[in-house]
Amino acid sequence: MSPPLFRTRIKFCGMTRPGDVRLAGELGVDAVGFVFAASSRRRVEPEQAAAMRDALAPMVDAVALFMDSSADEVRQVLSIVRPSLLQFHGDEDEAFCRSFGLPYIKAVAMGADTPPDPLALHSRFPSASGFLLDAHVPGEAGGTGRAFDWTRVPRGLTKPILVAGGLTPGNIHEAVVTTRPWGVDVSGGIEADQDAPGVKDGARMREFVEEVRRADCG
Ligand SMILES: O=C(O)c1ccccc1NCC(=O)[C@H](O)[C@H](O)COP(=O)(O)O
């Protein structure tokens, strides 16, 4: 049987080391994320992210992730890091997100109540390139290592969606088969030590990619 044409995109987030970024490129990952959210345990300085960007393979997106940063802070990161894609995790509105002239992804918290309404999302963020559905843990912003109920992924989203939150090499096959997303985003699940956030583990990175590809073939 010939392999399917569709390929689930993979983003590794919360990168802090150039070597991990280099390996992500070799594994065929589509994007890597650098976190600039003030509250994050994986936050990096713009200069550190610029060094990682230099380690990036061609045709891999460098994603700068913000949460309620000021426009000046975002612009400073853009000038130093030169990301190809932005990701917003806070209360940023459409005008703010598009004001930097770069494609962007808007994160949506998947709380315990009703799933987000696709029409409402599209009309609030018509210029978004896609939406990242992340687990919502009260009092925490992201990168929580928690998963949400994947059966609650809203149908009828015409823009690409990325599923995030608590993904690991052990559950990513089921997550992809259940949700069939445009892409998946992982941070803690490719780290070996919970006490060393941002330090990725090569074997877990490789296994994660292999499991996504296995799901793509199923
Ligand atoms: O990763 C963080 O520390 C973070 C902090 C504040 C806002 C967002 C953050 N991460 C966003 C991501 O895209 C993560 O990859 C996503 O939340 C999944 O994280 P994980 O559950 O650890 O895989």
The ligand as an SDF file (V2000), in Angstrom:
LIG
                    3D

 23 23  0  0  0  0  0  0  0  0999 V2000
    6.3840   26.1290   27.6760 O   0  0  0  0  0  0  0  0  0  0  0  0
    6.1900   27.0260   28.5060 C   0  0  0  0  0  0  0  0  0  0  0  0
    6.8710   27.1480   29.5180 O   0  0  0  0  0  0  0  0  0  0  0  0
    5.0940   28.0440   28.2680 C   0  0  0  0  0  0  0  0  0  0  0  0
    4.9270   29.0940   29.1660 C   0  0  0  0  0  0  0  0  0  0  0  0
    3.9390   30.0280   28.9450 C   0  0  0  0  0  0  0  0  0  0  0  0
    3.1090   29.9270   27.8700 C   0  0  0  0  0  0  0  0  0  0  0  0
    3.2650   28.8690   26.9740 C   0  0  0  0  0  0  0  0  0  0  0  0
    4.2540   27.9230   27.1700 C   0  0  0  0  0  0  0  0  0  0  0  0
    4.4050   26.8550   26.2970 N   0  0  0  0  0  0  0  0  0  0  0  0
    3.5420   26.7070   25.1920 C   0  0  0  0  0  0  0  0  0  0  0  0
    3.7260   25.5610   24.2940 C   0  0  0  0  0  0  0  0  0  0  0  0
    3.5940   25.6740   23.1080 O   0  0  0  0  0  0  0  0  0  0  0  0
    3.9530   24.1850   24.8710 C   0  0  0  0  0  0  0  0  0  0  0  0
    4.6240   23.4160   23.9470 O   0  0  0  0  0  0  0  0  0  0  0  0
    2.6130   23.5720   25.1430 C   0  0  0  0  0  0  0  0  0  0  0  0
    2.0060   24.2990   26.1720 O   0  0  0  0  0  0  0  0  0  0  0  0
    2.7340   22.1150   25.5380 C   0  0  0  0  0  0  0  0  0  0  0  0
    3.5800   21.9530   26.6370 O   0  0  0  0  0  0  0  0  0  0  0  0
    3.8010   20.4980   27.2480 P   0  0  0  0  0  0  0  0  0  0  0  0
    2.5380   20.1070   27.9440 O   0  0  0  0  0  0  0  0  0  0  0  0
    4.9520   20.6430   28.1970 O   0  0  0  0  0  0  0  0  0  0  0  0
    4.1330   19.5870   26.1100 O   0  0  0  0  0  0  0  0  0  0  0  0
  1  2  2  0
  2  3  1  0
  2  4  1  0
  4  5  1  0
  4  9  2  0
  5  6  2  0
  6  7  1  0
  7  8  2  0
  8  9  1  0
  9 10  1  0
 10 11  1  0
 11 12  1  0
 12 13  2  0
 12 14  1  0
 14 15  1  0
 14 16  1  0
 16 17  1  0
 16 18  1  0
 18 19  1  0
 19 20  1  0
 20 21  2  0
 20 22  1  0
 20 23  1  0
M  END
$$$$
